[in-house]
Amino acid sequence: MSALPAAAPPSDLHIERGASLRAFNTFGLPSNAHTLVRVRSAADLRRVVNDPELGRARKFVLGGGSNLVLTRDVDACVLKMEITGIRLLETRDDAWIIEAGAGVGWHELVSWCVDHGLPGLENMALIPGTVGAAPVQNIGAYGIELKDRFDSLDAIDLITGRTVTLDAAQCRFAYRDSVFKHELAGKSVITNVRLRLPRPWVPVLGYLELERKVAETGISAPDARQIFDWICAIRRAKLPDPAVVGNAGSFFKNPVVTPEQCRDIIGRDPHVVHYPLDDGSFKLAAGWLIDACGWKGKSIGRAGVYEKQALVLVNRGGASGAEVVTLARAIQESVYGRFGIRLEPEPVVW
Ligand SMILES: Cc1cc2nc3c(=O)[nH]c(=O)nc-3n(C[C@H](O)[C@H](O)[C@H](O)COP(=O)(O)OP(=O)(O)OC[C@H]3O[C@@H](n4cnc5c(N)ncnc54)[C@H](O)[C@@H]3O)c2cc1C
């Protein structure tokens, strides 16, 4: 971890008081921020740290609000990440290094790479949210996780205002997890992320839905643009668009169980969807467990379970965060009652 000196005048911040967060979370849940600061540079963050009022306040870092359940107003100082910029930093023999600001939309970055002939991120197309939040839960989809394409990131310490640079080992990436959900939660703000796209490019086609596309189209050697288009089509067909139906994507993590637990569950239901992992454990499809408990299409109040995918909870119109949490708890209880598995929510609940 390297440290750079902090310095910035405490002025020129874009501050809003009593700002509504409804448009800033993809569930569309009602909540107001006591104070919201639009962060457009690392210098803005140092100004916040050095400000007599904001520096002392508790902080809440907000990206695209796509992994968030807001159950009340936010009394902390909301730092809304709006740092822009994408560039090809370096072309090495074995990789391209790309750098993007924390406020860049993740899908915008993936599209930019495909448009500029820089393959490697296409399997993660159409994941909502910002580049800065991508390392927080080590986003992943269709056989690739952020950690597979990660080089390093810059973050600002909210106490000292200093910039630190972290490599993959220091980020401690795991399944939907990183150091930013533990020791650095609420203490450190990611400002820039550098990605490493390996050369030569090797397509990742091992996922069932991609294998089907290869079989259906007869295109056995798709390029990155083709995979990008397939992923967008697959996702649009099965996930609700947050602009139309409020949601936060997969609501629960896929539980990982021991071989004994897996055998026990197969004994109760031989059809349970499970995948062997390299370490001998098994990953169970949380959506299948929820569906098996009869939740698909059901609602509690104005919060519901998406008709096409039981892993996605949706806002049926005017739901509160409390209604979403009540539904999530009821699902957890019934899955535990039937399978003895405790489902863990993926979004951050405030
Ligand atoms: C329809 C839909 C589909 C989805 N599909 C996937 C998927 O396929 N795979 C997947 O992994 N996820 C998926 N998600 C979840 C979500 O897109 C990701 O978790 C995304 O990375 C969240 O980004 P965000 O900017 O919206 O973060 P937010 O929801 O704003 O924040 C999430 C967390 O990250 C923290 N954070 C945000 N920015 C920063 C920063 N710059 N520095 C430090 N901390 C920060 C916040 O404080 C919060 O704790 C999906 C969500 C939706 C709505």
The ligand as an ORCA input file, in Angstrom:
! r2SCAN-3c Opt
* xyz 0 1
  C     -30.912     -5.536    -12.281
  C     -29.640     -5.760    -11.483
  C     -28.759     -6.753    -11.870
  C     -27.575     -6.987    -11.137
  N     -26.719     -7.957    -11.567
  C     -25.560     -8.177    -10.902
  C     -24.643     -9.185    -11.354
  O     -24.858     -9.843    -12.361
  N     -23.507     -9.386    -10.638
  C     -23.214     -8.636     -9.528
  O     -22.153     -8.862     -8.936
  N     -24.058     -7.671     -9.079
  C     -25.211     -7.425     -9.737
  N     -26.084     -6.456     -9.290
  C     -25.762     -5.704     -8.075
  C     -25.082     -4.333     -8.359
  O     -25.217     -3.977     -9.699
  C     -23.601     -4.351     -8.006
  O     -23.420     -4.708     -6.651
  C     -22.936     -2.988     -8.245
  O     -21.537     -3.116     -8.150
  C     -23.410     -1.913     -7.270
  O     -22.898     -0.677     -7.739
  P     -23.496      0.700     -7.249
  O     -22.621      1.770     -7.808
  O     -24.918      0.798     -7.595
  O     -23.274      0.591     -5.671
  P     -24.222      1.137     -4.494
  O     -25.472      0.322     -4.442
  O     -24.369      2.597     -4.588
  O     -23.321      0.774     -3.228
  C     -23.078     -0.565     -2.869
  C     -22.034     -0.593     -1.746
  O     -20.774     -0.153     -2.257
  C     -20.301      0.983     -1.531
  N     -19.645      1.882     -2.500
  C     -20.180      2.387     -3.632
  N     -19.254      3.111     -4.289
  C     -18.131      3.078     -3.532
  C     -16.838      3.671     -3.675
  N     -16.519      4.442     -4.724
  N     -15.916      3.449     -2.681
  C     -16.219      2.669     -1.621
  N     -17.431      2.098     -1.434
  C     -18.368      2.296     -2.380
  C     -21.532      1.604     -0.917
  O     -21.213      2.352      0.249
  C     -22.359      0.352     -0.590
  O     -21.888     -0.209      0.599
  C     -27.270     -6.191    -10.007
  C     -28.172     -5.169     -9.614
  C     -29.339     -4.952    -10.359
  C     -30.261     -3.836     -9.950
*
